[in-house]
Amino acid sequence: MSEDYKVEPVTGTIGFGEGPHWSVEDQALYFVDFYEQLVRRYHPETDTHTKLHIEGGPVSMVVPHKTGPAHTFVVSVGLSLVAVTWPDPTQDLAVTADDLRLLATVEQDLPGNSFNDGKCDAVGRLFVGTMSLAEDPDHMGNLYRLDTDRTITKVVEKVTLSNGLAWTEDNSTMYYNDTLEYKVNAFDFDLPTGALSGRRVVFDFQEAGLSPAKPDGMTIDTDGNIWVPGLGVGTVFNIDPSNGEILKVVNIPALDTTSVSWGGPDLDQLFVTCGNNAPVYRVTGLGVKGFPANACTVDLPTEPRKKQ
């Protein structure tokens, strides 16, 4: 667990960074600034930072769309999932609700809830969960699956704070974090249908003596080990999910480490988003790498609202 790695900030202060996604095509990191309603882009080669402001509510996740118009992204806006096109991501842009293509809406009876973390599986289906903005246990969150035909299905009920998703290389297992339960869960995963079964806990932060650290976002490396930020303690834990062994502890100079993504030309750089006015950090020298992130293949409405 020696510190044989380098940590450096790659952005200025971000209000509340979440949901990092490395685009291999753009060689850029996309992530969100939750309360500022921003999708942000960091392009390492040019060391440039641009932003897309989206009207309507907290923005918690961003995933590029695979087959839509160039630079189309699936994002969450409050309790809605929408697609938005950013024609030139090298330039700042602001869009209104009329520029968005609505994909699905949930939990309209729970206005205190919002979507949170989300990622796509190898087919391009979107798994995305909800949470109570007030962390109210009476307003439990849920995990949903948005299929390619835009059917949305609740697949895990009554989670406290839906977070962190990752799949094994063979797509037989999906990992999932329930942050306020301090647990990293695993499911048996059926790639053809997206069905989940066999829920089990593979790592418990409290049982491991890591409290007050809470598991937030997550990624996986090509060795099959997971990387989980410890929200509240400024760390990222590298864990072997087969036995619960902590393989490495990466120290980040920000308490609220929120999520992680592999990036860089060789996918061997770990980007770490943080909450509460901190930069995005890049960690190098870890000796492992990750997989390319999956893009979304959900069917898109033909036109944004303002053109319909």
Number of C-alpha atoms within 10 A of each C-alpha: 9 7 12 10 12 14 18 14 16 18 16 12 15 20 18 24 30 30 30 31 27 26 21 15 6 11 15 23 21 26 27 30 25 24 13 17 22 27 27 21 25 22 20 13 9 8 10 14 20 17 22 21 18 23 18 15 17 22 31 29 28 27 27 25 24 16 14 18 13 13 16 18 22 26 25 32 25 22 25 19 22 22 24 24 21 20 12 11 20 14 13 14 16 12 15 12 16 13 19 23 20 22 21 14 15 19 15 11 7 14 12 16 22 24 32 28 28 26 27 24 21 19 17 19 24 27 21 26 28 28 27 22 16 9 15 14 14 9 19 18 28 23 24 21 23 22 21 16 12 18 12 18 13 14 16 15 12 16 21 23 28 29 29 30 25 23 24 19 14 10 15 13 19 19 24 25 28 23 22 17 15 23 21 26 20 23 19 17 21 14 16 9 10 18 12 17 13 10 15 13 15 18 23 18 18 14 10 11 9 14 16 13 23 27 33 31 32 26 25 25 21 12 12 17 21 23 29 26 31 30 24 18 19 18 22 26 18 23 21 19 19 10 9 15 13 17 13 16 18 21 20 23 16 21 18 25 34 31 31 29 30 28 25 22 10 12 18 20 20 23 24 28 28 29 23 15 14 21 22 27 23 22 19 17 13 15 9 15 18 21 18 15 23 21 24 27 23 24 15 20 15 10 12 18 13 11 8 8
